[in-house]
Amino acid sequence: MFAIVIGVAIGIGLPIQTSINSRLRRSVGTPFLASLISFTIGTLFLAVTTLAIDHQLFFNPHLFRTQPACLWIGGIFGVLYLTANILMFPKLGSVQTVILPVFGQILMGLLIDNFGWFAAKTSPLTLVRLAGALLVVVGVVVTVAVSSWLLERRTYEATDKPTGRTTGLWFWRVLGIGVGMLSAAQSAINGHLGKVLVSSLNAAFISFFVGTLALILLNLVLHPRLQLSRPEGKPNPWWMWLGGIIGALFVLGNVYLVPIVGTGLTVVIVLVGLMTGSLLIDHFGWLGSQRNPITPVQLVGLAIMIAGVALIHLA
């Protein structure tokens, strides 16, 4: 039960981080710089915390020779997931950008658990676990897609007209599933890294540090123009710098949970928290977002997801 509470809590933090980073992006002008700033702050936060508790940051270099190379690339997977979502949004829209990676995350989580990839805790794929995963997917579809469709229908938006934007969409859809699978793989890799280093904190720091290095290289290649503006003519809010800390806690929570409950259950528990956090932000209009009250359909979708998590947990 404690693991479920932690998973839901860090899942709720993820959409809060997204909202904060979106506000940061408006001030710095580019998503890649915003991501670099967020990762850098998260890395510094984890460095200070790790030094205070573990009294060391890095590890014995001989681990590079004795451990597989994939153990050190979890942070790169996180950057690829973040960047792909930025690129997919204008191509697929918000609904598919949410649902397709979720499908990839759940699929990869079940495969990792079944085959024990990345030295993960093995949990055979039973019919009950599969049914639970399907319930979670159905809950996400109801919460996101069905709710959006009903809202568009009520407001008479012309969403059923051909847009002419069909060429190449399947590439982006497959990409969405693929990066969702990378996200689940990142959780498994970081979980095993925590066991190897005998420190969840140190593993989270290494993951964020690698992701920061990758983002530095990406920004050097793209060479975005650095600026710090006031989009609304008012002082920038202090909280727009906190996204990296929330992201660091999210990674740390995953590192802690994966060895305990497995990758598949970690993914779906965090997913329930993510959807809950998203609904709360919309309902109350937190962090300057537009207020969209929760609908009965969304509550039904959330209940279906919770039932799916319970089914997987009890399997």
Buried (B, 14 or more C-beta within 10 A) or exposed (E): EEBBEBBBBBBBBBBBBBBBBBBBBBBBBBBBBBBBBBBBBBBBBBBEBBEEEBEEBEBEEEBEEEBEEBBBBBBBBBBBBBBBBBBBBEBBEEBBBBBBBBBBBBBBBBBBBBEBBBBBBEBEBEEEBBBBBEBBBBBBBBBBBBBBBEBEEEEEEEEEEEEEEEEEEEEBBEBBBBBBBBBBBBBBBBBBBBBBBEBBBBBBBBBBBBBBBBBEEBBEEEEBEEEEEEEEEEEBBEBBBBBBBBBBBBBBBBBBBBBBBBBBBBBBBBBBBBBBBBBBBBBEEBBBBEEBEBBEBBBBBBEBBBBBBEBBBEB
